Amino acid sequence: MKVLFEDKHLIVCVKPAGLLSQGDAKGTENMLTLLGDVYPVHRLDRETAGVMVFAKTEKAAAAMSRLVQSHEAFRKEYLAVLEGEPLSSCDTLVDLLFHDATRNKTFVVDKERRGVKRAELSYETLATDRDASGNRISLVRVYLHTGRTHQIRVQFASRRLPLVGDRKYGGHAHAGGLALFACRLSFCHPMTGEELSFEALPEAGGAFDAFSLV
């Protein structure tokens, strides 16, 4: 696990795919058990790799939790590989989402009701190519404006653009797993006020290999 930054208040690192952000009822190994005495302030899906920040004190955790509530103050960007090509090279997607906790699956719905939340993201298409089977794939950069469960995955899948490797939402299996990576995290340090920004790129071996990211 790569550490990008650490001081007495925070630690910023790159979560590997397949590792939980925090513990579950089964006691599965997770980021908290690996990092030790830290506090979670946000999450990434188990299948998603990328940049995360954890607090090292209760005071820093409380301050970071307040920051996370504002997607202007706590900015997250992702790289994703889609099956297909978006109609627009850049756009903003807005949907109503309902998360079914029993199935751990999110759905786009057309009406407000209990449990339904508004979701918004923007994206830009960085490149298009073809996979080994000759199917069109697209590399996109995603800017989250809200933080809903499986938001990126379901918003693109609902437009017939599932993420490569995302079998849960209609994508085809891929040896490299889910093609979603949290590539950038920006926020002001809760104690010093310093503006911080951290970036990382996906490791080799996945769908991102079809594109030149360096």
Disulfide bonds with the S-S distance in Angstrom:
none
